[in-house]
């Protein structure tokens, strides 16, 4: 529904999800590409999945790699939401009107934008939020926390921050909500026993069990699950 067309990589991934047993009931209700209806670059993409019982899941893209979008990250130490966050929040708040309940999630920049969207939603739509999951998203400045304390109070109990131990992104600023640490996968070469290095910020390096759930670490210490190749 507006914006640049979905990439072939994203489309293939979603087709694979749709053909899986776990996600076969999900349907995409809304997709907003990283170019707005006004033709301007919005530097993010938003997707809303429709679930059973009037529930929806809104997902927000992380940094798209463009210089302008990296500038958005540099603004996260400010005392108010960035222009991109306000845009994303307005889109999600509008879509939330169509559902009885909604979850919001994203990775990295998208994780912080998921939380900010919840903060900026109308009170009616805030009451519809089941949970907000930030996957290693940046936190907030102390000035931001002070300026938006009432909005934070309204949704903080619903916010979960999933991050790898000793995250270099998630710990730059102050979190809102609960923080949970996920185990990382290390790949060990069975021939020489050498361990491959991993970029712990990427969620593809986080350990997932057979049911598709993150395996959490016990506290803040680094926790690794080795897999031989």
N, C-alpha and C positions, 0 to 999 in steps of 0.2 A: 504494500500500500504506500507507494511513493518512494523516491530515492533511487539510487543506483541499483541496477539489477544484481541479484545474488551471484556471487562468484561460482564457478564450476566446482571448485573444491568444497565450498560450503554446501552446495546442492548435493554433491555426491555423499558427503558426510551425513546429511539429513536423510537422504534416501536409505542409507545403511541403518540409521536409527529406526526409521519407519518399518524396515523389514525385520527388526529384531523383536523378540518376544517381550522384552521389558518395556520398550518404548512404542509399541505398535499402536497404542491408543492415543498418542500425542498427535495433535494437529496444529499447524501454524496458522494462527488467526491473523497475525499482523507481522509485517516485515518492513522496516524503515532502513534504507541504505544510507551510506555515509555522505550522500548529497541530498540536501533538502528539496522540498517542492519548489522553493524559490531559486533553485539552481546553484545555491551556495554550498561550499564544502562544509559539512557538519562534523567530519572527522570521527564518526562513530556509526555503529549499526545497532539496531534494537530489534529483537525478535520476541514475539509473545506466543507461547504455546497454550492451546486450550486443552484442559484436562476434564475429567469427569466431575459432575456435581457443581458446575458453575465456577470451577477453580481455574486459575491461569498461572503460568510461570513466565516472567519477563526476564530476558537475558540481555546483557549489555556487553558490547565488544570492548576489548582493551585497546591500548595504544595501537594505532594503525601503521606506525612506522614513518609517517610523514613529519617533516620538521614542525609544522604548525601544531600537530597533535602532541609532540614532545614539549612544546611550549605550554600546553595545558597542564602537563605534569609539574612543570616548574612553578605553576601558580597555586599548587595545592598547599603551600605554606601560608596562604593568605587567610584573611579573617572572614571571608564570605565565599559562597559557591562561585565557581568559574562560570563563564558564559556557556560552555559546553554542558556543564552539569545542570544548569537551569533549563537548557534546551531538552536534555534527556528527561529531566524530571517532568517537564510539561507534557511530553509525549506519553510517558508511562502513567501519569495521573489521568490523562484523558482516556487511555485504554482501560484503566482500572474501573472506570464507570460501568463497563460492560460486564463485570464479573461480580460474583458473590464474595470471592476471596482471591488473593494473589500472593505469590512469592516473587522475590526479586533477587537476581544474582548476576555476577559478572566476575571477570578475572583481571587482576592488576588495576589499571585505570578504571576498567569497567566495574571492578569490585567496589571501589570508592564511590563511583557514580551510582551504584545500586543503593548504597547507604544514604547518599545525599538525596536521591530521588524519594526515598522513604521520608526523610526529614521535611521535604518541601511539598509533599502531597497534602491534599485537603484532609481535614480531620476525619471526614466520613470515609475516605479511602484508606487512611492510616489504620482505621479500625478493621479493614479487610485484610491487612497484611498478616500472613501466617508466619513467615520468617524472611529475613534478608541475609543472604550468604555472600560474603566478600571473600573471594579466593585470592589471597595475598595482595589485597589492595592497600594503597597508601592510607595513612591515617590523617589526622587533622591537627592544626595548630591550636595552641591554648586559647588564642583570641577567638578562633572559630567556635571552640567548645563553649566559651563564655557567651558569645553572641547568640548561639542557637541552643541554649540550655533547655528551654521549654520544649522545643521540637525533639531534642535528643531524649528527654524524659518520656516522650510519648511513644517512642519506638525502640529504645535501647534494649529492652528485654527480648526483643525479637531478632536482634542482630547477632550473627555468628561470623567470626573471622577465622577462616581456615588458612593456615600458612605453614610453610616448612619451618623447621627449627632454625633459629638464627637467620631469619629472612632479612635480606638487605633492602627489601621494598616495604614490607609490612611494618617494620620497626623504625622507619624514618621519622614518623610523627606519632601522634597519640591515637589509639584505637577507640572506637565506639562499640560497645557490646562485648560479648564473650569472645575470648581468643582460644582456639584449639589448634594444636600442632599435629601435623600429619607426618607419617613415616615416608622416607624417601626410598626409591629403588636405586640400587647400585648394580651395575652389570659387571660380572667377573668373568674374564676370559678363562675357560676351562683348561686351555692348553698351558698358559703361562701364569695364571693366577693374578694377572694384573687387573686392577679395578678401573673402569672407565669413569671419567669425570662427568658430572651432571650439572645442568643449570637448574638449581633447586627452585627457581622462580616459576619454571614451566610446570604446569599441572600434569603434564605427561610423565614427569619424573616422580609423581606422588603415588604411593602404593595403594592399590584398590583391590578389595577382596573379590571373591567369586560372585558376590551379590551386587557388585558395582558400588560399594561403599568405601569411602576413605578409611584407611587404618590409621588411627591416631597414635601419636607418640605419647609416652608417659612423661609429661612435663615438657620443659623447654630444651632438654638435652637432645643432641642430634641422635636420631634413631633411624637405622638403615635396614632394609630388607634386601639381601643379595640374591641375584638371579644369575645363573651361569648361562653363557651363550655357547 
